Amino acid sequence: MNNPLLQPYNTAPFSKIENAHFLPAISQLIEKTRGEIDAITSNPEPATFKNTVEALENTGEQLDRATSIFFNLNSAETNDEIQKIAQEISPMLTEFSNDMLLNEALFERIKTVYNQKDSLNLSEEQQMLLDKKYKAFSRNGANLSEEKKTELRKIDAELSKLKLTFGENVLAETNKFELHITNKEDLSGLPEGVIEAAAQTAGEKEKEGWVFTLDYPSYVPFLTYANNRELRKKMAIAFGAKGFHNDALDNQQNVLQIVKLRHKRAHLLGYKSHAHFVLEERMAETPEKVKLFLNELLEKAKPAAQKEFAELTAFAEELDGIDHLEKWDGAYYSEKLKQKLFNLDDEKLKPYFELKNVINGVFTVAEKLYGLHFEEVHDIDKYHPDVKTYEVKDDEGQLVAILYADFHPRAGKRNGAWMTSYKPQQIKDGKNDRPHISIVCNFTKPVLSGVEGPTASKPSLLTFNEVTTLFHEFGHALHGMLANTHYPSLSGTNVYWDFVELPSQILENWCYEKETLELFATHYKTGEVIPMEYVEKIKESATFLEGMATLRQLSFGLLDMAWHGQDPSGIKEVKAFELAAFNDTQLYPDVRENCMSTSFSHIFQGGYSAGYYSYKWAEVLDADAFALFKQEGIFNKKIADRFKGFVLSQGGTLDPMELYIKFRGQKPDPEALLKRAGLV
C-alpha cells in the first residue's frame, strides 16, 4: 500500500489519506523513531549537548506530524472508524513514550550532559532545552525501580484509553439529543436567523418543522431567547446531563478512574497529588498558591455576584412572576435585563458581525500590529470543504505560516473552539522552517436557500461572544505563527499552561475598541459601519453581570483543584463530590439530573487537569498587558514589537515571568483585572 503519511509532504495530504493508512503508518514511524533513539544510545562518543540532547529533539519528526494529523481529525472530522483506530493508536503511543522516558541508557546520557551544564557555555535556549529534557525523564519515572516503572506504564496505558472514551461519550451524547419542534408557537422569542438555521437542520435530518441540537450555535440562542420555559428546561437538562445517564455513554466511572489513576501516578513519582505534579511546571508552582489565588478572587467577586443574582431574580419576578431562578432562566433573563439597561442585544449586533468581515477584521488587526498579510489559497489540501486555507506573509513577502480555519459545526466535530498545529516552527541547519497552524470553531452556518442549488440567503452572522471567541483562538494562532525559536518543543504555544492563554486573551480586548470595530463591523446588507452608540453600549455592557461570570469561572477552577489537589481514593459519587466543591460558588439551585464533571472535557480529556485556573491567571496578565497598549495606543507599533519580540516569538525558551517582565517592565498587577471587571 502506497501510504501518503510515509512519503515526504509539505502540507498535510488530506485528500490522499484513508483511515486505513493511519495504523500502519504510525506503527512504522514509531519503529523508525525507536531506531533514531537507538542511534543516540549506541553512539560510542561521550554524551554531548549536540549528540544527545539536540539529537533527541530531532527524533520522531515524521511521527509527530502523522499523529498531529490523526488526532486533529479525531477532534474536527471524526467517525466511528477513526474513534476505533484512536483506541488502538493511543496505547501504542503511550507505550512508545514510556519506552523512551524510561530508557535508562538514554537518561544516563542526558544526565551526563545535565550534570556538566554549568561548564558547557550554552545559550539560554539550549539551557532551557536541556532542563526540559532532563525534567521530562526525571518527572516521568526515569529514577523509578523496574517494578514501579512497569506500574507506571500500566497506569499511562489505562489513562490514554479512558480519556479517549470520555471524549467519545461526550461527542456521542451531544449528537444523540435533538429537540424537534413542529408547533410554530414554541418558537416564540427566537430570532429569525436561529429559526432559519433550525429549519435547515430539520431539512438535513429529513424532518418537518425545526430541530435544535446541543451544538453551541443552536443551544445557546435557544436558552437565551426561547420564551417557552419548559422547552428551555428540556434543553438545559439535556446539555447538563451529558455522560450522566447510567447507560453505555455514562462517564461517572471514567471520571473516578481517571482521577484515581492520576493520583496514583503522581504518588508513584513522589508527589503529594496530581496537582502538585502538574503545577511544579507552571507559573503558579503549587496547589496552595492556586487555591489562594482563586479564593482571593472569590472574596472580591462573590458579593458582586450575589448582588447581581438578587437583581436578576427581582427582574424575572417583576417581568414574569418567577420568584426563583433556575439554570435554564439565567441566559434568558440576563439577555432581557441587558436589553432593558443598555437597549442592546445580540440580534441588533449580529448584522454587523458577518463572519467573513470579522475574519478580515482580525487579519487587519494582525497586519497593523505585526505586519502580517493573509491570502486565501485554494491549492492546499483540506480535510473538509468548510475549511479555508491561507498563506501568511510578512511585509517583505516572506512566508510566515500556513493557516487553516474551520468555522462551522457538524456531526464529526466536537463542540467548542481550539487552536492546534500540523507542523511546528523550528530553525534547523540554518533554515527557518515555518509552522502550519489551525483554528477550529463552531459558529452558526450560513442559511442556504435557492432552487438552482444552494445559495446563502443569510451569511454566517456572529454574536459578539462569538466575535471574541474568534479573536481568542486567533491570539493562540499568532503565538504559533510568529514563533521564532530553534527547537520545536520550545516553539509557539509550547509554554507553561498558565501563560499560554495570555496571547489569546489579550487579543479579545481589541474587540471592545472603537478603532478596531470600525475596521470590520459593517452591516451585511447596507455596508453601514456599526453605530457609535452600539460601540459605547458594547463597552458599557462589558462588565454586565461580571461578578456572576467570574464566580462561574472560579467554580470550574475550584472543581478542577478539588478533583486533582487531594487523594481521591475515598470518592464514591461524582455528583455528591461535585456539589461539595461548588458549595462556595453556587447561585442557582442544583439540578438533580445534571452533572458538570461528566462532560468537563477540558480537564478529563484535554490538557487542563489541575490547570483550569489558568484562564483567570492569564486574565491578570492580559489585563495588565493591555493596560500598556491602552496607555500608548492600541495599535502602537513599538509596544506591539515588544509583545511580539518577548511574548509571541519566544515560545518556551525562557521562564514566562521573565519574558513578561521584559515586555512590561514590571510584574503583572492583579488590580488591573479587578478594575477592568468592575469589581473594585
VMD Tcl script that draws the C-alpha trace (Angstrom):
set ca {
  {0.00 0.00 0.00}
  {1.38 3.39 -1.02}
  {0.97 5.26 2.26}
  {0.93 9.09 1.90}
  {1.89 9.51 5.59}
  {5.19 7.74 4.85}
  {6.03 9.86 1.80}
  {7.62 13.32 2.03}
  {5.00 16.11 2.10}
  {4.86 19.79 2.93}
  {1.22 20.47 3.88}
  {-0.86 17.56 5.19}
  {-2.02 15.40 2.22}
  {-5.62 15.06 3.47}
  {-7.22 14.01 0.17}
  {-4.78 11.12 -0.24}
  {-5.14 9.82 3.33}
  {-7.57 6.98 4.01}
  {-8.41 5.80 7.52}
  {-6.63 2.52 6.74}
  {-3.33 4.44 6.36}
  {-3.10 5.65 9.97}
  {-2.37 2.50 11.94}
  {0.35 1.06 9.65}
  {1.97 4.49 9.17}
  {2.09 5.32 12.87}
  {3.32 1.79 13.75}
  {6.10 2.10 11.17}
  {7.04 5.64 12.27}
  {7.22 4.54 15.90}
  {9.75 1.88 14.84}
  {11.67 4.42 12.76}
  {11.84 6.77 15.79}
  {13.00 3.89 18.01}
  {15.86 3.43 15.53}
  {16.76 7.15 15.82}
  {16.83 6.82 19.62}
  {18.93 3.64 19.44}
  {21.45 5.55 17.31}
  {21.81 8.09 20.18}
  {22.20 5.49 22.95}
  {24.64 3.33 20.96}
  {26.85 6.27 19.99}
  {30.36 5.35 21.27}
  {31.27 9.06 21.63}
  {30.84 10.63 25.11}
  {27.46 12.34 25.59}
  {27.38 15.99 24.48}
  {24.61 18.55 24.12}
  {24.69 18.10 20.32}
  {24.89 14.29 20.02}
  {22.38 13.60 22.80}
  {20.02 16.45 23.75}
  {19.78 18.11 20.35}
  {19.77 14.72 18.61}
  {16.82 13.61 20.78}
  {14.95 16.82 19.96}
  {15.32 15.96 16.27}
  {13.89 12.43 16.54}
  {10.36 11.49 15.52}
  {9.58 14.46 13.28}
  {7.58 12.36 10.83}
  {5.81 10.54 13.66}
  {4.81 13.84 15.31}
  {3.34 15.13 12.04}
  {1.36 11.94 11.36}
  {-0.05 11.82 14.90}
  {-0.98 15.52 14.82}
  {-2.94 14.92 11.59}
  {-4.67 11.90 13.13}
  {-5.65 13.46 16.47}
  {-6.72 16.75 14.87}
  {-9.07 14.77 12.62}
  {-10.31 12.84 15.64}
  {-11.40 16.20 17.11}
  {-12.61 18.03 13.98}
  {-13.76 15.35 11.50}
  {-14.14 12.06 13.33}
  {-16.29 8.98 12.74}
  {-16.72 5.52 14.30}
  {-13.78 4.11 12.36}
  {-11.38 6.91 13.40}
  {-12.51 6.56 17.03}
  {-11.83 2.81 16.89}
  {-8.36 3.43 15.42}
  {-7.71 6.01 18.17}
  {-8.37 3.32 20.79}
  {-5.53 1.30 19.20}
  {-3.14 4.15 18.44}
  {-3.31 5.91 21.84}
  {-1.97 2.97 23.90}
  {0.76 2.36 21.26}
  {1.93 5.97 21.54}
  {1.75 5.88 25.34}
  {3.83 2.71 25.39}
  {6.36 4.24 23.00}
  {6.55 7.45 25.08}
  {7.15 5.38 28.21}
  {9.78 3.27 26.44}
  {11.64 6.47 25.65}
  {11.21 8.20 29.04}
  {12.12 5.03 30.93}
  {15.10 4.23 28.67}
  {17.98 4.04 31.16}
  {20.79 4.34 28.63}
  {19.19 7.47 27.13}
  {18.56 9.02 30.55}
  {22.17 8.34 31.60}
  {23.45 10.28 28.58}
  {21.09 13.19 29.27}
  {22.04 13.16 32.96}
  {25.73 13.28 32.00}
  {25.15 16.43 29.93}
  {22.85 17.89 32.60}
  {25.48 17.45 35.32}
  {28.01 19.39 33.21}
  {25.61 22.18 32.24}
  {27.40 24.96 34.10}
  {30.60 24.40 32.12}
  {29.04 23.95 28.64}
  {28.64 27.60 27.66}
  {25.08 27.00 26.38}
  {22.74 29.71 25.12}
  {19.60 30.45 27.20}
  {17.52 28.45 24.74}
  {19.89 25.48 24.86}
  {19.88 25.60 28.66}
  {16.07 25.56 28.65}
  {16.00 22.59 26.24}
  {18.45 20.65 28.41}
  {16.45 21.48 31.53}
  {13.16 20.43 29.89}
  {14.57 17.16 28.56}
  {16.09 16.23 31.90}
  {12.84 17.02 33.74}
  {10.76 15.12 31.16}
  {12.66 11.99 32.21}
  {13.04 12.62 35.94}
  {9.38 13.73 36.31}
  {8.10 10.73 34.38}
  {9.71 7.84 36.16}
  {13.31 7.59 34.91}
  {14.55 7.24 38.50}
  {12.00 4.56 39.50}
  {12.74 0.89 40.15}
  {11.86 -1.60 37.39}
  {8.78 -2.74 39.32}
  {7.48 0.82 39.65}
  {8.29 1.59 36.00}
  {6.05 -1.34 34.98}
  {3.28 0.02 37.21}
  {3.67 3.49 35.64}
  {3.36 2.03 32.14}
  {0.16 0.24 33.12}
  {-1.35 3.46 34.55}
  {-0.43 5.51 31.47}
  {-1.91 2.94 29.08}
  {-5.18 2.90 31.06}
  {-5.33 6.70 31.21}
  {-4.85 7.13 27.47}
  {-7.84 4.85 26.78}
  {-10.06 6.35 29.48}
  {-9.53 9.91 28.25}
  {-10.43 8.90 24.69}
  {-13.56 7.07 25.86}
  {-14.57 10.09 27.94}
  {-14.39 12.37 24.88}
  {-16.16 9.89 22.60}
  {-19.03 9.63 25.08}
  {-19.41 13.43 25.27}
  {-19.48 13.72 21.46}
  {-21.99 10.85 21.15}
  {-24.23 12.44 23.81}
  {-24.06 15.81 22.01}
  {-25.04 14.20 18.70}
  {-27.75 11.95 20.20}
  {-30.06 14.66 21.53}
  {-32.35 16.79 19.41}
  {-35.33 18.98 20.25}
  {-37.80 18.52 17.39}
  {-40.42 21.29 17.25}
  {-43.46 21.11 14.99}
  {-45.63 23.76 16.67}
  {-44.68 27.25 15.47}
  {-45.81 28.80 18.80}
  {-42.94 27.00 20.54}
  {-40.51 29.19 18.56}
  {-41.80 32.36 20.25}
  {-38.97 34.75 21.18}
  {-36.38 33.12 18.93}
  {-34.66 35.38 16.36}
  {-35.37 34.81 12.68}
  {-31.83 33.59 11.91}
  {-31.97 30.96 14.68}
  {-35.35 29.70 13.37}
  {-33.99 29.51 9.80}
  {-30.94 27.55 10.98}
  {-33.22 25.12 12.91}
  {-35.38 24.62 9.79}
  {-32.19 23.90 7.82}
  {-31.09 21.33 10.45}
  {-34.54 19.70 10.28}
  {-34.27 19.53 6.48}
  {-30.83 17.90 6.73}
  {-32.37 15.30 9.05}
  {-35.35 14.87 6.69}
  {-37.84 16.11 9.29}
  {-40.68 18.60 9.20}
  {-40.51 21.74 11.34}
  {-37.43 22.76 13.32}
  {-34.62 20.86 15.03}
  {-32.42 22.27 17.82}
  {-29.29 20.45 18.99}
  {-26.71 20.69 21.78}
  {-24.17 22.30 19.40}
  {-23.41 25.78 20.76}
  {-24.81 27.81 17.80}
  {-28.15 26.03 18.31}
  {-28.16 25.55 22.09}
  {-27.00 28.99 23.27}
  {-29.56 31.09 21.32}
  {-32.36 28.72 22.38}
  {-31.53 29.18 26.07}
  {-31.12 32.93 25.53}
  {-34.29 33.75 23.59}
  {-36.93 30.98 23.70}
  {-39.99 32.18 25.64}
  {-41.13 28.61 26.30}
  {-39.66 27.93 29.75}
  {-40.43 24.19 29.67}
  {-38.51 23.75 26.42}
  {-35.58 25.79 27.78}
  {-35.61 23.44 30.76}
  {-35.60 20.38 28.48}
  {-32.60 21.72 26.52}
  {-30.66 22.79 29.64}
  {-31.17 19.46 31.38}
  {-30.06 17.57 28.25}
  {-26.95 19.75 27.97}
  {-26.05 19.37 31.65}
  {-26.71 15.62 31.72}
  {-24.13 14.59 29.11}
  {-22.35 11.46 30.34}
  {-24.68 11.24 33.37}
  {-27.41 8.76 32.39}
  {-26.14 5.49 33.91}
  {-26.06 3.98 30.43}
  {-23.44 2.90 27.88}
  {-22.30 6.54 27.42}
  {-22.06 7.29 31.15}
  {-18.80 8.97 32.23}
  {-19.05 8.70 36.04}
  {-16.79 5.67 36.36}
  {-14.41 7.16 33.77}
  {-14.09 10.33 35.90}
  {-13.42 8.36 39.08}
  {-10.90 6.07 37.37}
  {-9.09 8.99 35.69}
  {-8.63 10.98 38.92}
  {-7.63 7.91 40.92}
  {-5.09 6.82 38.31}
  {-3.68 10.35 38.04}
  {-3.26 10.47 41.82}
  {-1.68 7.03 41.90}
  {0.71 8.08 39.14}
  {1.70 11.29 40.96}
  {2.22 9.35 44.20}
  {4.39 6.81 42.41}
  {6.57 9.68 41.16}
  {6.90 11.12 44.67}
  {4.28 13.89 44.54}
  {1.51 14.53 47.05}
  {-1.18 14.82 44.35}
  {-1.69 15.16 40.59}
  {-1.94 18.93 41.08}
  {1.43 19.01 42.89}
  {2.95 17.11 39.94}
  {1.40 19.37 37.26}
  {2.00 22.70 38.99}
  {5.71 22.13 39.50}
  {5.96 23.11 35.81}
  {3.60 26.11 35.91}
  {3.90 29.78 36.84}
  {1.61 29.14 39.84}
  {4.04 26.47 41.21}
  {1.82 24.82 43.88}
  {-1.85 23.88 44.55}
  {-1.71 26.06 47.66}
  {-0.84 29.12 45.54}
  {-3.62 28.30 43.06}
  {-6.23 27.91 45.80}
  {-5.07 31.16 47.41}
  {-5.30 32.93 44.03}
  {-8.80 31.56 43.31}
  {-10.07 32.26 46.82}
  {-8.77 35.84 46.81}
  {-10.68 36.45 43.57}
  {-13.72 34.67 45.04}
  {-13.67 37.03 48.02}
  {-13.83 40.02 45.64}
  {-16.31 38.53 43.16}
  {-18.82 36.77 45.45}
  {-20.52 39.83 46.97}
  {-20.86 41.36 43.48}
  {-22.22 38.05 42.09}
  {-24.77 37.68 44.90}
  {-25.95 41.27 44.40}
  {-26.28 40.72 40.63}
  {-28.14 37.45 41.15}
  {-30.60 39.14 43.52}
  {-31.17 41.90 40.92}
  {-31.69 39.32 38.16}
  {-34.16 37.38 40.34}
  {-36.10 40.56 41.17}
  {-36.20 41.43 37.46}
  {-37.54 37.97 36.50}
  {-40.21 38.23 39.20}
  {-41.25 41.70 38.06}
  {-41.35 40.63 34.40}
  {-42.88 37.13 34.61}
  {-43.69 36.45 38.26}
  {-40.82 33.94 38.60}
  {-39.73 34.04 42.23}
  {-36.70 31.77 41.99}
  {-34.37 31.45 39.05}
  {-33.33 28.08 37.64}
  {-30.29 27.42 35.43}
  {-32.48 27.49 32.29}
  {-33.57 31.03 33.22}
  {-30.12 32.61 33.58}
  {-29.24 33.39 29.95}
  {-32.87 34.32 29.13}
  {-33.37 36.93 31.85}
  {-29.77 38.17 31.63}
  {-30.41 38.99 27.97}
  {-33.74 40.69 28.79}
  {-32.13 42.75 31.57}
  {-29.22 43.67 29.29}
  {-31.69 44.87 26.66}
  {-33.52 46.93 29.28}
  {-30.37 48.51 30.76}
  {-28.39 49.03 27.55}
  {-31.03 48.72 24.83}
  {-28.59 46.29 23.24}
  {-28.90 42.65 22.29}
  {-27.07 40.18 20.09}
  {-29.76 40.34 17.41}
  {-29.12 44.08 16.99}
  {-25.38 43.46 16.78}
  {-25.26 40.28 14.64}
  {-25.93 42.02 11.28}
  {-22.66 43.96 11.87}
  {-20.66 40.80 12.51}
  {-20.70 38.79 9.30}
  {-18.13 36.03 9.72}
  {-16.30 36.99 6.50}
  {-15.88 40.58 7.76}
  {-14.82 39.51 11.26}
  {-12.12 37.29 9.70}
  {-10.92 40.27 7.64}
  {-11.04 42.34 10.84}
  {-8.82 40.03 12.84}
  {-6.43 39.83 9.85}
  {-6.29 43.65 9.72}
  {-5.53 43.83 13.45}
  {-2.66 41.36 12.90}
  {-1.41 43.44 9.99}
  {-1.49 46.72 11.94}
  {0.21 45.18 14.99}
  {2.63 42.67 13.50}
  {2.86 43.38 9.75}
  {1.18 40.12 8.72}
  {-0.69 39.63 5.42}
  {-3.21 36.85 4.80}
  {-4.05 35.49 1.37}
  {-6.63 32.75 0.90}
  {-5.22 29.99 -1.31}
  {-7.09 27.10 -2.91}
  {-4.29 24.67 -3.74}
  {-3.68 23.45 -0.17}
  {-5.27 20.12 0.68}
  {-8.05 20.21 3.32}
  {-9.98 17.62 5.33}
  {-13.45 19.15 4.75}
  {-14.90 21.61 2.20}
  {-15.73 24.06 5.06}
  {-12.02 24.55 5.81}
  {-10.32 27.72 4.49}
  {-6.56 27.85 3.90}
  {-4.29 30.90 3.94}
  {-0.69 31.79 3.26}
  {0.56 34.25 5.86}
  {3.41 36.55 4.78}
  {5.35 39.43 6.33}
  {5.91 42.93 4.91}
  {8.81 41.60 2.81}
  {6.61 38.89 1.25}
  {8.36 36.08 3.17}
  {6.21 33.12 4.24}
  {5.43 33.28 7.97}
  {2.95 30.39 8.25}
  {0.18 28.35 6.68}
  {-3.19 28.86 8.41}
  {-6.18 26.51 8.32}
  {-9.55 27.79 9.57}
  {-12.60 25.59 10.20}
  {-15.63 27.54 11.42}
  {-18.91 25.55 11.43}
  {-20.36 22.67 13.48}
  {-21.02 19.21 12.03}
  {-21.62 15.72 13.38}
  {-17.96 14.61 13.40}
  {-16.68 17.68 15.22}
  {-16.53 18.24 18.95}
  {-18.07 21.36 20.49}
  {-16.09 24.42 21.45}
  {-13.19 26.23 19.81}
  {-9.47 25.49 19.74}
  {-6.16 26.19 18.04}
  {-3.80 23.44 17.01}
  {-0.78 22.80 14.81}
  {0.03 20.45 11.92}
  {3.70 21.37 11.76}
  {5.86 23.23 14.31}
  {8.27 26.07 13.64}
  {12.00 25.40 14.09}
  {15.36 26.73 12.94}
  {17.38 23.76 11.69}
  {20.56 23.61 9.61}
  {20.34 27.37 9.15}
  {16.78 27.21 7.73}
  {13.77 28.73 9.50}
  {11.07 26.11 8.93}
  {7.68 27.83 9.20}
  {4.64 26.41 11.05}
  {1.25 25.14 9.85}
  {-1.41 26.34 12.30}
  {-5.14 25.63 12.53}
  {-8.08 27.25 14.32}
  {-11.35 25.36 14.79}
  {-14.64 26.96 15.91}
  {-18.37 26.17 15.91}
  {-20.18 29.23 14.53}
  {-23.66 29.44 13.01}
  {-23.67 28.23 9.40}
  {-24.93 30.45 6.57}
  {-28.63 29.78 5.92}
  {-28.98 28.24 2.46}
  {-31.86 28.60 0.04}
  {-32.45 28.61 -3.71}
  {-33.76 26.19 -6.26}
  {-30.76 26.39 -8.59}
  {-28.52 24.76 -6.00}
  {-27.74 26.28 -2.59}
  {-27.06 30.00 -2.25}
  {-26.74 31.83 1.05}
  {-29.94 33.65 1.90}
  {-28.24 34.81 5.07}
  {-24.49 34.63 5.67}
  {-22.92 33.41 8.89}
  {-23.63 36.21 11.40}
  {-21.83 36.08 14.74}
  {-22.92 37.04 18.23}
  {-20.50 39.40 19.97}
  {-19.45 36.48 22.16}
  {-18.51 34.52 19.02}
  {-16.51 37.53 17.78}
  {-14.43 37.44 20.99}
  {-14.07 33.64 20.60}
  {-12.63 34.10 17.10}
  {-10.20 36.76 18.36}
  {-9.26 34.46 21.28}
  {-8.38 31.48 19.06}
  {-6.62 33.78 16.61}
  {-4.48 35.05 19.51}
  {-3.34 31.45 20.06}
  {-2.74 31.17 16.30}
  {-0.50 34.27 16.36}
  {1.52 32.64 19.16}
  {2.04 29.65 16.86}
  {2.55 31.60 13.60}
  {5.05 34.14 14.96}
  {7.21 31.53 16.70}
  {10.92 32.06 16.11}
  {12.94 29.50 18.07}
  {15.44 26.78 17.24}
  {13.70 23.82 18.85}
  {10.15 22.65 18.08}
  {9.46 21.54 21.66}
  {10.08 25.15 22.84}
  {8.31 26.78 19.90}
  {5.00 28.66 19.72}
  {2.42 27.56 22.28}
  {4.82 25.10 23.95}
  {4.85 27.20 27.11}
  {3.52 26.84 30.65}
  {-0.25 26.34 30.51}
  {-0.96 29.32 32.75}
  {0.99 31.50 30.27}
  {-0.44 30.04 27.06}
  {-3.73 31.92 27.48}
  {-2.05 35.37 27.56}
  {-1.74 35.79 23.74}
  {-5.31 34.58 23.21}
  {-6.99 36.53 25.99}
  {-5.18 39.79 25.34}
  {-6.43 39.85 21.72}
  {-10.06 39.75 22.93}
  {-9.53 43.27 24.31}
  {-9.34 44.72 20.78}
  {-12.98 43.65 20.15}
  {-14.20 46.32 22.59}
  {-12.31 49.20 20.99}
  {-13.90 51.69 18.60}
  {-10.72 51.82 16.47}
  {-10.96 48.06 15.90}
  {-14.72 47.77 15.39}
  {-14.64 50.46 12.71}
  {-12.26 48.24 10.71}
  {-14.75 45.41 10.17}
  {-18.12 45.85 11.90}
  {-20.28 46.81 8.91}
  {-23.90 45.83 8.25}
  {-24.01 42.78 5.97}
  {-26.82 44.29 3.85}
  {-26.17 48.05 3.83}
  {-22.42 48.24 4.46}
  {-23.10 50.81 7.22}
  {-20.38 50.96 9.90}
  {-21.58 49.92 13.36}
  {-23.22 52.99 15.01}
  {-21.17 54.73 17.69}
  {-23.96 54.25 20.25}
  {-23.64 50.45 19.81}
  {-19.88 50.66 20.33}
  {-20.42 52.65 23.54}
  {-23.00 50.13 24.71}
  {-20.69 47.20 23.97}
  {-18.10 48.88 26.22}
  {-20.65 49.78 28.89}
  {-22.07 46.25 28.93}
  {-18.59 44.62 29.03}
  {-18.80 44.32 32.82}
  {-22.53 43.44 32.87}
  {-23.04 40.60 35.42}
  {-19.23 40.28 35.60}
  {-19.44 39.12 39.22}
  {-21.60 36.15 38.21}
  {-19.37 35.36 35.21}
  {-16.26 35.47 37.42}
  {-17.90 33.24 40.02}
  {-18.75 30.70 37.30}
  {-15.13 30.59 36.04}
  {-13.84 30.29 39.61}
  {-16.26 27.42 40.27}
  {-14.71 25.45 37.37}
  {-11.18 26.16 38.62}
  {-12.09 25.12 42.17}
  {-13.81 21.94 40.92}
  {-10.68 21.06 38.94}
  {-8.47 21.60 42.01}
  {-10.88 19.57 44.18}
  {-10.57 16.61 41.80}
  {-6.80 16.86 41.40}
  {-5.41 18.56 44.52}
  {-6.03 15.74 47.01}
  {-6.22 11.96 47.38}
  {-9.46 10.99 45.55}
  {-9.48 7.33 46.64}
  {-12.36 7.90 49.08}
  {-14.68 9.49 46.49}
  {-17.63 7.24 45.75}
  {-20.11 9.54 44.00}
  {-19.18 12.04 41.30}
  {-22.26 14.23 41.76}
  {-22.03 14.45 45.58}
  {-18.33 15.35 45.36}
  {-19.03 17.99 42.72}
  {-21.78 19.60 44.82}
  {-19.40 19.92 47.78}
  {-16.76 21.54 45.50}
  {-19.38 24.03 44.20}
  {-20.59 24.89 47.70}
  {-18.98 28.36 47.91}
  {-19.78 29.38 44.34}
  {-23.34 28.15 43.80}
  {-26.03 30.71 42.92}
  {-28.67 28.64 41.11}
  {-30.43 25.66 42.73}
  {-28.88 22.32 41.82}
  {-30.48 20.30 39.00}
  {-30.77 16.68 40.11}
  {-30.36 15.27 36.57}
  {-27.21 17.28 35.81}
  {-23.51 16.83 36.46}
  {-20.73 19.12 35.21}
  {-17.82 16.69 35.67}
  {-19.12 14.00 33.31}
  {-18.71 16.34 30.32}
  {-15.87 18.57 31.64}
  {-13.68 17.73 28.63}
  {-11.08 20.43 29.40}
  {-9.86 18.53 32.45}
  {-10.79 14.91 31.69}
  {-9.88 14.75 28.01}
  {-7.88 17.90 27.18}
  {-4.72 19.16 28.85}
  {-6.26 21.35 31.56}
  {-6.25 18.95 34.53}
  {-5.05 20.94 37.56}
  {-4.82 23.84 35.13}
  {-8.30 25.29 34.61}
  {-7.33 28.20 36.91}
  {-5.00 29.29 34.06}
  {-7.80 31.22 32.32}
  {-8.17 33.51 35.34}
  {-4.41 33.59 35.96}
  {-3.82 34.68 32.36}
  {-6.61 37.29 32.69}
  {-4.47 39.04 35.29}
  {-1.59 39.03 32.78}
  {-3.74 40.15 29.84}
  {-5.50 42.96 31.75}
  {-2.13 44.28 32.93}
  {-0.53 43.91 29.48}
  {-3.44 45.54 27.64}
  {-3.33 48.45 30.09}
  {0.03 49.32 28.48}
  {-1.48 49.20 24.96}
  {-4.34 51.43 26.16}
  {-1.84 53.87 27.62}
  {0.37 54.01 24.49}
  {-2.24 53.36 21.76}
  {-3.86 50.04 20.86}
  {-2.01 49.91 17.52}
  {1.25 51.34 18.88}
  {3.95 49.63 16.80}
  {6.65 49.94 19.45}
  {4.55 48.15 22.11}
  {3.38 45.57 19.55}
  {7.02 44.88 18.57}
  {7.89 44.34 22.23}
  {4.93 41.99 22.73}
  {5.88 40.08 19.59}
  {9.59 40.04 20.49}
  {9.28 38.97 24.12}
  {6.00 37.02 24.24}
  {4.78 35.78 20.84}
  {8.04 34.76 19.21}
  {9.97 33.36 22.19}
  {7.78 30.32 22.95}
  {9.06 28.46 25.98}
  {12.71 29.48 25.63}
  {12.73 31.47 28.89}
  {10.79 31.42 32.14}
  {7.40 33.07 31.34}
  {7.59 35.59 34.18}
  {10.98 36.68 32.87}
  {9.50 37.14 29.38}
  {6.54 39.06 30.79}
  {8.75 41.43 32.79}
  {10.96 42.01 29.71}
  {7.83 43.07 27.80}
  {6.07 45.02 30.56}
  {8.97 46.31 32.64}
  {7.27 45.05 35.82}
  {5.41 42.09 37.33}
  {1.68 41.91 36.50}
  {-0.63 43.92 38.76}
  {-3.80 41.98 39.77}
  {-5.61 45.30 40.32}
  {-5.74 45.75 36.52}
  {-8.09 42.75 36.21}
  {-10.31 43.81 39.13}
  {-10.59 47.32 37.68}
  {-11.44 46.06 34.20}
  {-14.05 43.68 35.64}
  {-15.60 46.49 37.67}
  {-15.02 44.51 40.88}
  {-13.12 47.35 42.63}
}
mol new
graphics top color blue
foreach p $ca { graphics top sphere $p radius 0.5 }
foreach p [lrange $ca 0 end-1] q [lrange $ca 1 end] { graphics top cylinder $p $q radius 0.2 }
display resetview
